[in-house]
Amino acid sequence: MPQTVEHLGILSMLDLHRGIIVVTKADMVEPDWLSMICDDIRERVGGTFLENAPMCCVSAYTGQGIPELRELLFRMVAESEDKNEELPFRIPVDRVFSVEGFGTVITGTMIEGTLADGQEVMLYPSGQMAKARNIQVHSADAERAYAGQRTAVNLAGIKKDEVQRGDVLAPAGTMLVSRMVDVRLSLLPDTARTVKNNSRLHFYHGAREALCKVVLLDCDELKAGESGYAQLRFEEDIAVKPYDRYVVRFYSPLETIGGGVVLDPCPHKHKRDEETVKLLRVREKGTPSEQLEVSIAENSRYFGTVDFAALQAGILPGALQAALDGLAVEEKIVRITDKIYLHADYVKTVRRDLVQLMNDFHKQYPLKAGMRREELRTRLLPRAELAYVDRLLSYFIEKKTVKEVSGLISLYSFKVEVGEKLAKLSGDIEGLYQAAGFTPPSTDEVLERFKGEKNMDQLLSAMIADGTLVWLADQIYMHKEFYEKGLQAAYDLIAAKGELVLSDYRDAIGTSRKFALALLEQFDRKKITRKTGDSRVLAK
């Protein structure tokens, strides 16, 4: 029967490895005819996963063969591998209805993990949260449902019209939602259809049916029995996992033509080039460590989290840290934060851009000690979160690519070189700050005092870089001699009184509240002191 042949093709696309061939209505034909039918079936399943499968002829009317079939089923279950209960549970929703007094109920087959009564659940792709109540397995109340079981779950907190067939129930943070999926696409050997680039197909996964456009990545078309890499682009959000199997049907007329395996559940849009093919080869055949590495590499420019990369690569939470540690030891990735790792190649690219940017800056402003961190991070990585750029800059400082002095960043080897005239001017400025002591002039006052002199802003920057002046706040710089005296005065007061009060400190160094506060806040920023209420103590 054509439908039976189609179903066999679907089972092969779902990558099943075991089964039983059952011939029904065996009582309605003569034994010789039944034998011919069995021989014909054997011939038709040759080369499929059912080639050596046991065959059972049954009759629901007479009971013929039913005990033998039951025995085969029990034996197959006993020989099957145990389900991995450590996997997060997953239920593709195939039915949804409302029960008076209970609310929304979904049913589906648990395909992974276990679900306990009262557990928090998420509905994908909508992201709605709910609590699992009143679990039933095969119509009987249960405290827990296991993979392989038909399961009904009452969803507290979700309305019936907020759930649809094809949605997936799983724990929060265990699936990615996307409108693109990278796949291996294979066509059935007996299909008469050809899939061309940009063809529209019907996609079937779990209980979900969705329309998609297929972008072939390593060929222009696929014919019967052929296979290739593709990116499926959908008109709606879907949620799948790496290694999930799927089936596709021709757009019109509707007929099953093939299927395959998910390689990346949430990819970026690809170019049709050799680099993409190399990437997908790793996705398909690479080790878990290699797949995690390419996920981190793909997402580095977005500062994607390792949790996202793990979901993309199909790495379980319990195995993630070991995989990260291994890649870090091999210097293939760089840790930025606990959740952000960047690929070493991306870090090299950013380092190259940073060095070029700073070289250009030093050529344009040879007397400036460096570029303000705020300006550098927006020029280096304008689209990235500032906190991540700051951490990356700190990494480059640790690696001595650049250095930072008083908020100014320069190449590590850079040093301001001043001529004889500027050296004299620098000495005059230093003398002004030394004479002012704990009541230094504002930057505007210094510029006014030396009005007409060129490169004043760059010269002040150079004096900060070489440590002559210390930046305290906007418009406030202090000579290093008095900064160090001020620091010692803070230590002495804390030693004498156990704390540092602004008014006491102001009187101790003989200055105004404005400059005393600027010094104390700088000590706080450098984690020398720590503010507690109206006073300060040593930070360590």
VEXDREN-2710 file (C-alpha; in Angstrom, 1 decimal):
% VEXDREN-2710
k/r/px/py/pz
1/MET/0.0/0.0/0.0
2/PRO/1.3/3.5/-0.9
3/GLN/0.6/4.8/2.6
4/THR/2.6/1.9/4.2
5/VAL/5.5/2.6/1.9
6/GLU/5.4/6.3/2.9
7/HIS/5.3/5.4/6.5
8/LEU/8.4/3.2/6.1
9/GLY/10.2/6.2/4.5
10/ILE/9.2/8.3/7.5
11/LEU/10.5/5.8/9.9
12/SER/13.8/5.6/8.1
13/MET/14.1/9.5/8.2
14/LEU/13.4/9.3/12.0
15/ASP/16.5/7.0/12.2
16/LEU/14.8/4.1/13.9
17/HIS/16.9/1.0/14.3
18/ARG/14.5/-1.7/15.6
19/GLY/11.0/-2.7/14.8
20/ILE/8.5/-5.5/14.2
21/ILE/6.7/-6.2/11.0
22/VAL/3.1/-7.1/11.7
23/VAL/0.8/-8.4/9.0
24/THR/-2.8/-7.8/10.0
25/LYS/-6.1/-9.6/9.0
26/ALA/-4.1/-12.9/8.5
27/ASP/-7.4/-14.9/8.9
28/MET/-8.8/-13.4/5.6
29/VAL/-6.4/-15.1/3.2
30/GLU/-5.2/-18.6/2.4
31/PRO/-1.9/-19.7/4.0
32/ASP/-0.2/-19.8/0.6
33/TRP/-1.3/-16.3/-0.3
34/LEU/-0.2/-15.1/3.2
35/SER/3.2/-16.7/2.6
36/MET/3.5/-14.8/-0.7
37/ILE/2.6/-11.5/1.0
38/CYS/5.3/-12.1/3.6
39/ASP/7.9/-12.8/1.0
40/ASP/6.9/-9.6/-0.9
41/ILE/7.2/-7.6/2.3
42/ARG/10.6/-9.0/3.0
43/GLU/11.7/-8.0/-0.4
44/ARG/10.3/-4.5/0.0
45/VAL/12.0/-3.8/3.4
46/GLY/15.4/-5.1/2.1
47/GLY/18.1/-2.4/2.8
48/THR/16.0/-0.7/5.5
49/PHE/16.2/-1.0/9.3
50/LEU/13.4/-3.7/9.1
51/GLU/15.4/-6.0/6.8
52/ASN/16.1/-8.5/9.6
53/ALA/13.2/-7.6/11.8
54/PRO/10.9/-10.3/13.2
55/MET/7.6/-10.7/11.4
56/CYS/4.3/-11.7/13.0
57/CYS/1.0/-12.4/11.2
58/VAL/-2.0/-11.6/13.4
59/SER/-5.8/-11.4/13.4
60/ALA/-7.7/-9.2/15.8
61/TYR/-10.8/-11.2/15.0
62/THR/-9.5/-14.7/15.8
63/GLY/-6.7/-13.9/18.1
64/GLN/-4.2/-15.5/15.7
65/GLY/-0.6/-14.4/16.4
66/ILE/-1.6/-12.0/19.2
67/PRO/0.3/-13.9/22.0
68/GLU/3.4/-14.1/19.8
69/LEU/3.2/-10.4/19.1
70/ARG/2.8/-9.6/22.7
71/GLU/5.9/-11.7/23.5
72/LEU/7.9/-10.0/20.8
73/LEU/6.9/-6.6/22.2
74/PHE/7.9/-7.5/25.8
75/ARG/11.2/-8.9/24.6
76/MET/12.0/-5.8/22.6
77/VAL/11.2/-3.5/25.6
78/ALA/13.4/-5.7/27.8
79/GLU/16.3/-5.4/25.4
80/SER/16.0/-1.7/24.8
81/GLU/18.5/0.7/26.3
82/ASP/17.6/2.6/29.4
83/LYS/16.5/6.2/28.9
84/ASN/18.9/8.9/30.2
85/GLU/16.9/10.4/33.1
86/GLU/19.5/13.2/33.5
87/LEU/18.3/14.9/30.3
88/PRO/15.8/17.8/30.8
89/PHE/12.3/16.5/30.2
90/ARG/10.6/17.3/26.9
91/ILE/7.0/16.8/25.7
92/PRO/5.8/17.8/22.2
93/VAL/2.2/18.9/22.7
94/ASP/-0.1/16.9/20.4
95/ARG/-3.4/17.8/22.1
96/VAL/-4.7/20.6/24.3
97/PHE/-8.1/21.0/26.0
98/SER/-9.7/22.5/29.1
99/VAL/-11.1/20.5/32.1
100/GLU/-13.7/22.2/34.3
101/GLY/-12.2/22.8/37.7
102/PHE/-8.7/22.2/36.6
103/GLY/-8.0/24.4/33.6
104/THR/-5.6/23.7/30.7
105/VAL/-4.4/20.2/30.1
106/ILE/-1.9/19.1/27.4
107/THR/-1.1/15.6/26.3
108/GLY/2.0/14.3/24.5
109/THR/4.7/11.6/24.6
110/MET/7.6/12.3/26.9
111/ILE/10.6/12.0/24.6
112/GLU/13.3/12.8/27.1
113/GLY/13.9/13.0/30.9
114/THR/11.4/13.0/33.7
115/LEU/8.8/15.4/34.9
116/ALA/7.6/15.7/38.5
117/ASP/4.3/16.9/39.8
118/GLY/4.7/20.6/40.9
119/GLN/7.7/21.3/38.7
120/GLU/8.1/24.6/36.9
121/VAL/7.8/24.3/33.2
122/MET/8.1/26.5/30.1
123/LEU/6.1/26.4/26.9
124/TYR/8.2/26.8/23.8
125/PRO/8.4/28.8/21.6
126/SER/6.2/31.3/23.4
127/GLY/8.3/31.3/26.6
128/GLN/5.2/31.1/28.9
129/MET/5.9/29.7/32.4
130/ALA/3.5/27.4/34.2
131/LYS/3.5/24.8/37.0
132/ALA/2.9/21.1/36.2
133/ARG/-0.1/19.8/38.2
134/ASN/-2.0/16.5/38.3
135/ILE/0.3/14.4/36.0
136/GLN/-1.3/11.4/34.4
137/VAL/0.4/8.5/32.6
138/HIS/-1.7/6.3/30.4
139/SER/-4.8/7.8/32.1
140/ALA/-3.6/7.0/35.7
141/ASP/-2.5/9.6/38.2
142/ALA/1.3/9.7/38.7
143/GLU/3.8/11.7/40.7
144/ARG/6.3/11.5/37.9
145/ALA/6.4/10.8/34.2
146/TYR/9.3/9.2/32.4
147/ALA/10.6/9.2/28.8
148/GLY/8.6/7.1/26.5
149/GLN/5.3/7.4/28.4
150/ARG/2.1/9.0/27.2
151/THR/1.6/11.9/29.5
152/ALA/-1.1/14.4/30.4
153/VAL/-0.2/17.5/32.4
154/ASN/-2.5/20.2/33.9
155/LEU/-0.7/23.5/33.3
156/ALA/-1.5/26.0/36.1
157/GLY/-1.2/29.6/35.0
158/ILE/-1.8/29.1/31.2
159/LYS/-5.0/29.5/29.3
160/LYS/-6.1/26.9/26.7
161/ASP/-5.9/29.4/23.8
162/GLU/-2.3/30.2/24.7
163/VAL/-1.2/26.6/23.8
164/GLN/-1.3/25.0/20.4
165/ARG/-0.5/21.6/18.9
166/GLY/3.2/21.5/18.1
167/ASP/4.3/23.5/21.1
168/VAL/7.0/21.9/23.4
169/LEU/6.9/21.6/27.2
170/ALA/10.4/21.6/28.8
171/PRO/12.3/23.3/31.7
172/ALA/13.2/27.0/31.2
173/GLY/16.6/27.6/29.6
174/THR/16.9/24.2/28.0
175/MET/15.8/25.0/24.4
176/LEU/16.6/27.7/21.9
177/VAL/13.9/29.5/19.9
178/SER/14.7/30.5/16.3
179/ARG/13.3/31.0/12.8
180/MET/16.3/29.2/11.2
181/VAL/17.7/25.7/11.6
182/ASP/20.8/24.1/10.1
183/VAL/20.2/20.5/9.0
184/ARG/21.4/17.5/7.1
185/LEU/18.6/17.1/4.5
186/SER/18.2/13.7/2.8
187/LEU/15.7/12.7/0.1
188/LEU/14.0/9.3/0.0
189/PRO/15.5/7.0/-2.7
190/ASP/12.1/6.5/-4.4
191/THR/10.8/10.1/-4.5
192/ALA/10.1/11.7/-7.9
193/ARG/10.6/15.2/-6.6
194/THR/13.6/17.5/-6.8
195/VAL/14.4/20.0/-4.1
196/LYS/15.9/23.2/-5.5
197/ASN/17.5/26.1/-3.7
198/ASN/14.9/28.3/-2.1
199/SER/12.1/25.7/-2.5
200/ARG/9.3/25.8/0.0
201/LEU/8.7/22.7/2.1
202/HIS/6.4/21.4/4.9
203/PHE/8.5/20.6/8.0
204/TYR/7.4/18.1/10.6
205/HIS/9.1/17.8/14.0
206/GLY/7.4/16.2/17.1
207/ALA/3.8/17.3/16.7
208/ARG/4.8/20.5/14.9
209/GLU/4.1/21.3/11.3
210/ALA/5.6/24.5/9.8
211/LEU/6.3/26.0/6.4
212/CYS/9.9/26.7/5.6
213/LYS/12.2/27.8/2.8
214/VAL/15.2/25.5/2.2
215/VAL/18.5/27.2/1.4
216/LEU/20.9/24.5/0.1
217/LEU/24.4/25.2/1.3
218/ASP/26.6/22.7/-0.7
219/CYS/24.6/22.2/-3.9
220/ASP/22.0/23.8/-6.1
221/GLU/19.4/20.9/-6.0
222/LEU/18.8/17.5/-4.4
223/LYS/17.3/14.6/-6.2
224/ALA/16.1/11.1/-5.0
225/GLY/18.6/9.5/-2.7
226/GLU/20.8/12.5/-2.4
227/SER/21.8/14.4/0.7
228/GLY/23.3/17.8/1.6
229/TYR/23.6/20.6/4.1
230/ALA/20.8/23.1/4.3
231/GLN/19.4/26.0/6.3
232/LEU/15.7/25.9/6.8
233/ARG/14.1/29.3/7.2
234/PHE/10.7/29.5/8.8
235/GLU/7.8/32.0/8.9
236/GLU/7.3/31.4/12.6
237/ASP/9.3/30.6/15.7
238/ILE/10.2/27.0/16.4
239/ALA/12.1/25.1/19.1
240/VAL/14.3/22.1/18.3
241/LYS/17.4/20.5/19.7
242/PRO/20.7/19.3/18.1
243/TYR/20.4/15.8/16.7
244/ASP/16.6/15.9/16.6
245/ARG/15.1/14.1/13.6
246/TYR/12.5/15.6/11.2
247/VAL/10.5/14.9/8.1
248/VAL/9.8/17.1/5.1
249/ARG/7.0/16.9/2.6
250/PHE/6.8/18.6/-0.8
251/TYR/5.0/21.9/-0.9
252/SER/2.4/20.9/-3.5
253/PRO/1.3/18.2/-4.0
254/LEU/1.7/17.2/-0.4
255/GLU/3.9/14.1/-0.3
256/THR/6.7/12.9/1.9
257/ILE/10.0/13.3/0.2
258/GLY/12.7/13.1/2.9
259/GLY/14.0/14.4/6.2
260/GLY/17.1/14.4/8.2
261/VAL/18.8/15.6/11.4
262/VAL/19.1/19.0/13.1
263/LEU/22.7/20.2/13.3
264/ASP/22.2/23.7/14.8
265/PRO/18.9/24.8/16.4
266/CYS/19.6/28.5/16.4
267/PRO/22.2/29.5/13.7
268/HIS/23.1/32.8/12.1
269/LYS/22.2/33.3/8.4
270/HIS/24.9/31.6/6.4
271/LYS/26.6/32.3/3.1
272/ARG/26.7/29.5/0.6
273/ASP/30.5/29.0/0.8
274/GLU/33.1/26.4/1.8
275/GLU/33.5/28.0/5.3
276/THR/29.8/27.2/6.0
277/VAL/30.3/23.7/4.8
278/LYS/33.3/23.2/7.1
279/LEU/31.3/24.5/10.0
280/LEU/28.4/22.1/9.4
281/ARG/30.8/19.2/9.0
282/VAL/32.0/19.9/12.6
283/ARG/28.4/20.3/13.7
284/GLU/27.6/16.9/12.2
285/LYS/30.6/14.8/13.0
286/GLY/32.8/16.7/15.5
287/THR/33.4/15.7/19.1
288/PRO/31.3/17.5/21.8
289/SER/34.4/19.7/22.5
290/GLU/34.8/20.6/18.8
291/GLN/31.1/21.5/18.5
292/LEU/31.3/23.7/21.6
293/GLU/34.3/25.4/20.2
294/VAL/32.6/26.3/16.9
295/SER/29.6/27.5/18.8
296/ILE/31.7/29.9/20.9
297/ALA/33.6/31.0/17.7
298/GLU/30.3/31.8/15.9
299/ASN/29.0/33.8/18.8
300/SER/32.1/35.5/20.0
301/ARG/31.4/38.8/18.1
302/TYR/28.0/38.9/19.9
303/PHE/29.6/38.0/23.3
304/GLY/27.2/35.1/23.5
305/THR/26.9/33.2/26.7
306/VAL/28.4/29.7/27.2
307/ASP/24.9/28.5/28.1
308/PHE/23.7/29.5/24.6
309/ALA/26.7/27.8/23.0
310/ALA/26.1/24.6/25.0
311/LEU/22.4/24.5/23.9
312/GLN/23.5/25.1/20.4
313/ALA/26.1/22.3/20.5
314/GLY/23.9/19.9/22.6
315/ILE/26.3/19.9/25.6
316/LEU/24.6/18.9/28.9
317/PRO/25.1/21.3/31.8
318/GLY/27.0/18.6/33.8
319/ALA/29.6/18.3/31.0
320/LEU/29.9/22.0/30.1
321/GLN/32.6/23.1/32.6
322/ALA/34.9/20.2/31.8
323/ALA/34.6/21.0/28.1
324/LEU/35.3/24.7/28.7
325/ASP/38.3/23.9/30.9
326/GLY/39.7/21.6/28.2
327/LEU/39.4/24.2/25.5
328/ALA/40.9/26.9/27.7
329/VAL/43.9/24.6/28.5
330/GLU/44.4/24.2/24.7
331/GLU/44.2/28.0/24.4
332/LYS/41.3/27.8/22.0
333/ILE/39.0/30.0/24.1
334/VAL/39.5/32.9/26.5
335/ARG/37.5/33.4/29.7
336/ILE/36.0/36.9/30.0
337/THR/33.4/36.2/32.8
338/ASP/31.9/33.0/34.2
339/LYS/29.3/33.1/31.5
340/ILE/31.3/34.7/28.6
341/TYR/34.1/32.9/26.8
342/LEU/35.5/34.2/23.5
343/HIS/37.2/32.2/20.8
344/ALA/41.0/32.7/20.6
345/ASP/40.8/33.7/17.0
346/TYR/38.3/36.4/17.7
347/VAL/40.4/37.7/20.6
348/LYS/43.4/37.9/18.2
349/THR/41.3/39.9/15.7
350/VAL/40.2/42.4/18.4
351/ARG/43.8/42.6/19.6
352/ARG/45.0/43.5/16.1
353/ASP/42.3/46.1/15.8
354/LEU/43.2/47.5/19.2
355/VAL/46.9/47.8/18.4
356/GLN/46.1/49.5/15.0
357/LEU/43.6/51.9/16.7
358/MET/46.2/52.9/19.4
359/ASN/49.0/53.2/16.9
360/ASP/46.9/55.6/14.9
361/PHE/46.0/57.5/18.1
362/HIS/49.6/57.8/19.2
363/LYS/50.7/59.1/15.8
364/GLN/47.9/61.7/15.8
365/TYR/48.4/62.8/19.4
366/PRO/52.1/62.0/20.3
367/LEU/51.9/64.0/23.6
368/LYS/48.7/62.4/24.9
369/ALA/49.3/59.7/27.4
370/GLY/46.5/57.6/26.0
371/MET/42.9/57.4/25.1
372/ARG/40.1/57.6/27.6
373/ARG/38.7/54.1/28.3
374/GLU/35.2/55.4/27.5
375/GLU/36.2/56.5/24.1
376/LEU/38.3/53.5/23.3
377/ARG/35.6/50.9/24.1
378/THR/33.1/52.7/21.8
379/ARG/35.6/52.9/19.0
380/LEU/36.9/49.4/19.4
381/LEU/33.6/47.5/19.8
382/PRO/30.7/50.0/19.4
383/ARG/27.9/47.3/19.4
384/ALA/29.1/45.3/22.4
385/GLU/27.9/45.7/26.0
386/LEU/30.3/48.1/27.8
387/ALA/30.8/45.7/30.7
388/TYR/32.1/43.0/28.3
389/VAL/34.4/45.4/26.5
390/ASP/35.8/46.6/29.8
391/ARG/36.6/43.0/30.8
392/LEU/38.2/42.4/27.4
393/LEU/40.3/45.6/27.8
394/SER/41.3/44.3/31.3
395/TYR/42.4/41.1/29.6
396/PHE/44.6/43.0/27.2
397/ILE/46.1/45.0/30.1
398/GLU/46.9/41.7/31.9
399/LYS/48.6/40.4/28.7
400/LYS/50.6/43.7/28.4
401/THR/49.1/44.6/25.1
402/VAL/48.1/48.0/26.5
403/LYS/48.4/49.8/29.8
404/GLU/46.1/52.1/31.8
405/VAL/47.2/55.1/33.8
406/SER/44.6/57.3/35.5
407/GLY/41.9/56.2/33.1
408/LEU/44.1/56.6/30.0
409/ILE/44.9/53.6/27.8
410/SER/48.0/53.4/25.6
411/LEU/50.1/50.7/24.0
412/TYR/52.2/49.0/26.6
413/SER/55.4/50.1/25.0
414/PHE/54.3/53.7/24.4
415/LYS/56.1/56.5/26.1
416/VAL/55.5/60.3/25.6
417/GLU/58.6/62.0/24.3
418/VAL/58.7/65.8/24.9
419/GLY/61.2/68.3/23.4
420/GLU/63.3/70.8/25.3
421/LYS/60.6/73.6/25.1
422/LEU/57.8/71.3/26.2
423/ALA/60.0/69.9/29.0
424/LYS/60.5/73.5/30.3
425/LEU/56.7/74.1/30.1
426/SER/56.1/70.8/31.9
427/GLY/58.4/71.9/34.7
428/ASP/56.5/75.2/35.0
429/ILE/53.2/73.4/35.3
430/GLU/54.6/70.9/37.8
431/GLY/55.9/73.9/39.9
432/LEU/52.4/75.4/39.8
433/TYR/50.9/72.2/41.2
434/GLN/53.6/71.8/43.8
435/ALA/53.1/75.3/45.0
436/ALA/49.3/74.8/45.3
437/GLY/49.7/71.7/47.4
438/PHE/46.4/70.4/48.6
439/THR/44.4/73.2/46.9
440/PRO/45.4/72.6/43.2
441/PRO/44.1/74.9/40.4
442/SER/41.4/73.6/38.1
443/THR/42.3/72.5/34.6
444/ASP/40.7/75.6/33.1
445/GLU/42.8/77.8/35.4
446/VAL/46.0/76.1/34.3
447/LEU/45.0/76.5/30.6
448/GLU/44.2/80.2/31.2
449/ARG/47.6/80.7/33.1
450/PHE/49.5/79.3/30.1
451/LYS/47.2/80.8/27.4
452/GLY/48.8/80.7/24.0
453/GLU/50.9/77.6/24.6
454/LYS/50.1/74.8/22.2
455/ASN/49.4/71.1/23.0
456/MET/48.5/71.9/26.7
457/ASP/45.9/69.2/26.9
458/GLN/48.3/66.6/25.5
459/LEU/51.1/67.8/27.9
460/LEU/48.8/67.5/30.9
461/SER/47.9/64.0/29.7
462/ALA/51.6/63.1/29.5
463/MET/52.2/64.4/33.0
464/ILE/49.4/62.1/34.2
465/ALA/50.9/59.1/32.4
466/ASP/54.4/59.6/33.9
467/GLY/52.8/59.9/37.4
468/THR/53.7/63.6/37.9
469/LEU/50.1/64.5/38.3
470/VAL/47.3/62.3/39.7
471/TRP/43.7/62.6/38.5
472/LEU/41.2/62.9/41.2
473/ALA/38.0/64.2/39.6
474/ASP/36.8/66.3/36.7
475/GLN/39.0/69.5/36.5
476/ILE/41.0/68.3/39.6
477/TYR/44.6/67.1/39.4
478/MET/47.1/67.0/42.3
479/HIS/50.9/66.7/42.3
480/LYS/52.0/63.1/43.2
481/GLU/53.9/64.4/46.2
482/PHE/50.8/65.8/47.9
483/TYR/48.7/62.8/46.8
484/GLU/51.0/60.5/48.6
485/LYS/51.1/62.9/51.7
486/GLY/47.3/62.8/51.6
487/LEU/47.2/59.0/51.5
488/GLN/49.6/58.8/54.5
489/ALA/47.4/61.3/56.4
490/ALA/44.4/59.0/55.8
491/TYR/46.4/56.0/57.1
492/ASP/47.4/57.9/60.2
493/LEU/43.9/59.0/61.0
494/ILE/42.5/55.5/60.7
495/ALA/45.3/54.2/62.8
496/ALA/44.6/56.8/65.5
497/LYS/40.8/56.8/65.5
498/GLY/39.8/53.6/63.8
499/GLU/37.9/55.5/61.1
500/LEU/38.2/58.3/58.6
501/VAL/35.7/61.2/58.8
502/LEU/35.7/63.8/56.1
503/SER/35.8/66.8/58.4
504/ASP/38.8/65.4/60.4
505/TYR/40.6/64.6/57.2
506/ARG/40.0/68.0/55.7
507/ASP/41.5/69.7/58.9
508/ALA/44.4/67.2/58.9
509/ILE/45.7/68.2/55.5
510/GLY/44.5/71.8/55.7
511/THR/42.4/72.1/52.6
512/SER/38.7/72.6/51.6
513/ARG/36.0/70.0/51.7
514/LYS/36.0/69.8/47.9
515/PHE/39.6/68.6/47.6
516/ALA/39.5/66.4/50.7
517/LEU/36.4/64.6/49.3
518/ALA/38.0/64.3/45.9
519/LEU/41.0/62.5/47.5
520/LEU/38.8/60.2/49.6
521/GLU/36.7/59.2/46.7
522/GLN/39.8/58.4/44.7
523/PHE/41.0/56.2/47.6
524/ASP/37.6/54.5/47.5
525/ARG/37.9/53.8/43.7
526/LYS/41.4/52.3/44.2
527/LYS/39.9/50.1/47.0
528/ILE/42.3/51.6/49.6
529/THR/39.4/52.7/51.7
530/ARG/35.7/51.7/52.0
531/LYS/32.9/54.0/52.9
532/THR/30.6/52.9/55.7
533/GLY/27.9/55.4/56.5
534/ASP/29.5/58.8/57.1
535/SER/33.0/57.5/57.7
536/ARG/35.6/55.3/56.0
537/VAL/37.8/52.4/57.0
538/LEU/40.6/50.5/55.2
539/ALA/39.2/48.3/52.5
540/LYS/41.4/45.4/53.3
END
